[in-house]
Amino acid sequence: AAVDIQPACLGLYCGRTVLSVNGSVETYGDCGVCPRGQRTDDNKICRECMGSPDCYDWLYLGFMAMLPLVLHWFFIEWYSGKKSSRALLQHVTALFECSVAAIVTLLISDPVGSVHIRSCKVKKLSDWYTMLYNPSPDYITTVHCTQEAVYPLYTIVFIYYAFCLMLMMLLRPLLVKKIACGLGKSDRFKSIYAALYFFPILTVLQAVGGGLLYYAFPYIILVLSLVTLAVYMSASEVESFKDLLVRKKRLVVLFSHWLLHAYGIISISKLDKLEQDLPLLALVPAPALFYLLTAKYTEPSRILSEGGNGH
């Protein structure tokens, strides 16, 4: 297409929208913000995003989708106390809420009615923070070109959280009131109250740190899963393989952490070279095995007794 010679369009994310196309000649508007679902090309022309998320993008969206589910499960378990058998249905309900919210979010995203979404490619960290790159040509007037250059990876997370919250408010109170009769009136809704706190926190986290999370989430998964596994095993006084087999719940927690380990490793490697990356998954059980093999040597009572014997 022929490109008209026009004054330079300043700013990283400012562009000219295509007003009309006549054969091979395009007519452009003034330099400004691109409409949602578009971003500038090399010629500073707003072009519609026609790509699709790559593997890493889907892994990022999966991580953001897992955050509320993991927090739901944690607080359900935390506030159920010894009534953990009554928490199973709540765990399943939380999984159902997040799964339905994810499916509905994908279906209403462009193209509507399909689980596939069209997106713009993430090129650099600044793509997430276009509001910081509005140019001021004369140092007086600011040209506002704030847009979603990473469409729709930024806003789709907010939409998902909104559906999660809505479904939780519709389903969970009725379920908890019916099955949590063994808990006190002040305790039965505490897991729901916790969600009313962590959803705003997750929203602010995505709004402020979405770009940082995009690049750092594989390492966050690995670090958090390692720390939480060690804390859980220590708190549960797991010191041998026999201790793991005593309660099924401990095995469920262990396998859940192994899945998180695998997710983090896959996110880091992106499985670009399968013959090199797949063997890395053999490292998944390594932290748990190391803990079990060394736990008896780090028992505090044993260290204290040996220290006392030394004196």
C-alpha positions in Angstrom: 0.0 0.0 0.0 1.2 3.5 -0.8 2.1 5.6 2.3 1.4 9.3 2.2 4.3 11.6 3.4 3.0 13.2 6.6 4.6 14.8 9.6 6.5 12.3 11.8 4.4 10.5 14.4 6.3 10.8 17.7 6.2 8.4 20.6 6.7 4.6 20.8 3.0 3.7 20.7 1.4 6.6 18.7 0.1 5.7 15.3 -2.2 6.7 12.5 -5.4 4.9 12.0 -6.4 3.8 8.5 -9.5 5.8 7.5 -10.1 4.3 4.1 -8.6 2.1 1.5 -8.9 2.8 -2.2 -7.1 0.1 -4.2 -3.5 0.3 -3.1 -3.8 3.8 -1.5 -4.6 4.2 2.2 -5.8 7.3 3.8 -4.7 7.9 7.4 -5.9 9.9 10.3 -4.0 12.1 12.7 -1.3 10.7 14.9 -2.8 9.4 18.1 -3.8 6.3 20.1 -4.6 3.2 18.1 -8.1 1.6 18.7 -8.3 -1.4 21.0 -7.1 -4.6 19.3 -4.6 -2.7 17.1 -1.0 -1.6 17.5 1.5 0.3 15.4 3.7 -1.3 12.7 7.2 -0.1 11.7 5.6 2.7 9.7 3.6 4.0 12.6 0.4 2.8 11.1 -2.2 1.2 13.4 -2.7 -2.4 12.2 -5.2 -5.0 13.6 -3.7 -7.7 15.7 -4.2 -10.9 13.8 -1.7 -13.2 15.6 -2.5 -15.8 18.3 -0.8 -16.3 21.7 2.2 -18.4 21.6 3.0 -21.2 24.1 4.6 -18.8 26.6 1.6 -16.5 26.4 -0.7 -19.3 27.2 1.5 -20.4 30.1 1.4 -16.9 31.5 -2.4 -16.8 31.2 -2.5 -20.2 32.9 -0.4 -18.9 35.8 -2.7 -15.9 36.3 -5.7 -18.2 36.1 -4.2 -20.5 38.8 -3.5 -17.7 41.3 -7.1 -17.3 42.5 -7.7 -21.1 42.5 -4.7 -21.8 44.6 -5.6 -19.0 47.0 -9.2 -20.4 47.2 -7.9 -23.8 48.1 -5.5 -22.5 50.6 -8.0 -20.4 52.5 -10.7 -23.2 52.3 -8.2 -25.6 53.9 -7.0 -23.0 56.4 -10.4 -22.1 57.8 -11.9 -25.6 57.6 -9.4 -26.8 60.3 -10.0 -30.4 61.4 -13.2 -30.5 59.4 -11.2 -31.0 56.2 -13.6 -33.7 54.9 -16.2 -30.9 54.6 -13.8 -28.8 52.6 -13.6 -31.3 49.7 -16.9 -30.0 48.1 -15.7 -26.5 48.5 -12.4 -27.3 46.7 -14.4 -28.8 43.8 -16.7 -25.8 43.7 -13.7 -23.4 43.6 -12.3 -25.4 40.7 -15.6 -25.3 38.9 -15.9 -21.6 39.4 -12.5 -20.8 38.0 -12.9 -23.3 35.1 -16.2 -21.8 34.0 -14.8 -18.3 34.4 -11.9 -19.2 32.2 -14.1 -20.7 29.5 -16.5 -17.8 29.5 -13.7 -15.3 29.3 -12.2 -17.1 26.2 -15.6 -17.3 24.6 -16.4 -13.6 24.9 -12.9 -12.6 23.7 -12.4 -11.7 20.0 -13.3 -13.8 18.0 -16.5 -14.2 20.0 -17.7 -17.8 20.5 -14.3 -19.4 20.1 -11.7 -20.5 22.7 -9.1 -19.2 20.3 -8.1 -15.5 20.7 -6.3 -13.1 18.5 -3.5 -11.1 20.0 -0.6 -8.8 19.5 2.9 -10.1 20.0 4.7 -9.0 23.2 8.0 -7.5 22.0 9.4 -5.8 25.1 8.6 -4.9 28.7 7.5 -1.3 27.7 4.6 -2.9 25.8 2.9 -3.5 29.1 3.3 0.2 30.3 2.4 2.3 27.3 1.0 5.1 29.7 4.7 5.9 30.5 5.6 6.7 26.9 3.1 9.4 25.9 5.2 12.0 24.0 5.3 15.7 24.6 6.4 17.2 21.2 6.5 20.8 22.5 7.1 19.9 26.2 3.7 21.5 26.9 1.1 19.4 25.2 1.1 15.6 25.8 -0.2 13.3 23.1 -2.0 10.5 24.9 -1.3 7.2 23.2 -2.0 4.8 26.1 -3.2 1.5 24.6 -3.1 -2.2 25.1 -0.1 -3.0 23.0 -0.1 -6.6 24.4 -3.8 -7.1 23.5 -5.5 -9.0 25.1 -3.1 -10.3 27.7 -3.5 -7.3 30.0 -7.3 -6.9 30.1 -8.3 -10.5 29.7 -7.0 -11.2 33.2 -9.3 -8.5 34.7 -12.3 -10.0 32.9 -11.4 -13.5 34.2 -11.1 -12.2 37.8 -14.5 -10.4 37.5 -16.2 -13.7 36.4 -14.4 -15.6 39.2 -15.7 -13.2 41.7 -19.2 -13.2 40.3 -19.5 -17.0 40.2 -18.1 -17.3 43.7 -20.7 -14.9 45.1 -23.5 -16.8 43.3 -22.5 -20.3 44.2 -20.3 -20.5 47.3 -22.5 -18.8 50.0 -25.3 -21.3 49.4 -23.0 -24.2 49.3 -21.1 -23.2 52.5 -24.4 -22.5 54.4 -25.6 -26.0 53.5 -22.5 -28.2 54.2 -20.5 -26.2 56.7 -22.9 -26.8 59.6 -20.1 -28.2 61.7 -18.4 -24.9 61.8 -19.4 -21.9 63.8 -21.4 -19.1 62.1 -18.3 -16.8 62.2 -16.0 -19.4 60.6 -18.1 -20.9 57.8 -17.8 -17.8 55.5 -14.2 -16.9 56.3 -12.9 -18.4 53.1 -15.3 -16.3 51.1 -14.3 -13.2 53.1 -10.6 -14.0 52.3 -11.5 -14.0 48.6 -13.0 -10.6 48.9 -9.6 -9.4 50.0 -7.3 -11.3 47.7 -9.2 -10.5 44.5 -8.6 -6.7 44.8 -5.0 -7.5 45.6 -4.6 -9.7 42.5 -6.2 -7.0 40.4 -3.8 -4.3 41.6 -0.9 -6.8 41.1 -1.9 -7.3 37.5 -2.5 -3.6 36.9 0.9 -2.6 38.3 3.1 -5.6 37.8 1.6 -7.4 34.8 4.6 -6.9 32.6 7.0 -8.0 35.4 5.0 -11.0 36.1 4.9 -11.9 32.4 8.7 -12.3 32.4 9.2 -13.5 36.0 6.3 -15.9 36.6 8.3 -19.2 35.8 10.9 -18.4 38.5 8.1 -17.2 40.9 6.4 -20.6 40.5 9.6 -22.5 41.2 10.6 -20.5 44.3 7.2 -20.4 45.9 6.5 -24.1 45.2 9.9 -25.1 46.8 9.4 -22.9 49.8 5.7 -23.9 50.4 6.6 -27.6 50.0 9.4 -27.3 52.6 7.1 -25.4 55.0 4.3 -27.9 54.6 6.5 -30.9 55.2 8.1 -29.3 58.2 4.8 -28.3 59.7 3.3 -31.7 59.1 6.4 -33.3 60.6 7.1 -35.4 57.5 10.6 -37.0 57.9 10.3 -40.2 55.9 8.5 -41.8 53.0 6.4 -43.7 55.6 5.1 -40.4 57.0 3.9 -39.4 53.5 1.9 -42.6 53.1 0.1 -42.2 56.5 -2.4 -39.7 55.1 -3.6 -39.4 51.6 -3.8 -35.6 51.9 0.0 -35.4 52.2 0.3 -37.2 48.9 -2.2 -34.9 47.2 -0.2 -31.9 48.4 3.1 -33.5 47.3 1.8 -34.3 43.8 0.3 -30.8 43.5 3.7 -29.3 44.2 5.3 -31.6 41.7 2.8 -30.3 39.1 3.8 -26.7 39.9 7.5 -27.6 39.6 6.8 -29.1 36.2 4.8 -26.1 35.1 7.7 -23.8 36.2 10.3 -25.9 34.3 8.1 -26.0 31.2 7.6 -22.2 31.4 11.3 -21.5 31.6 12.3 -23.9 28.9 9.3 -23.2 26.7 9.9 -26.8 25.3 11.6 -25.2 22.3 13.9 -28.2 22.0 12.1 -31.3 23.3 15.1 -33.6 23.3 16.9 -31.2 25.6 14.0 -29.8 27.7 12.0 -33.0 28.5 14.7 -34.6 30.5 14.6 -31.5 32.8 11.2 -32.8 34.1 13.1 -35.6 35.8 14.2 -33.0 38.3 10.6 -32.5 39.5 10.8 -34.9 42.5 14.4 -33.9 43.4 13.5 -31.2 46.1 11.1 -33.5 47.9 13.6 -36.4 47.8 16.4 -34.2 49.1 14.1 -33.0 51.9 13.1 -36.6 52.9 16.7 -37.8 52.8 18.1 -35.0 54.9 15.2 -34.3 57.3 16.5 -36.7 60.0 19.8 -34.9 60.1 18.2 -31.4 60.6 15.8 -32.4 63.3 16.0 -29.5 65.9 15.9 -31.8 68.9 18.7 -33.9 67.6 20.8 -30.8 66.9 20.2 -29.5 70.4 21.0 -32.8 72.0 24.2 -33.2 70.0 25.2 -29.7 70.9 24.5 -30.4 74.6 26.6 -33.6 74.4 29.4 -31.6 72.9 29.6 -29.4 76.0 
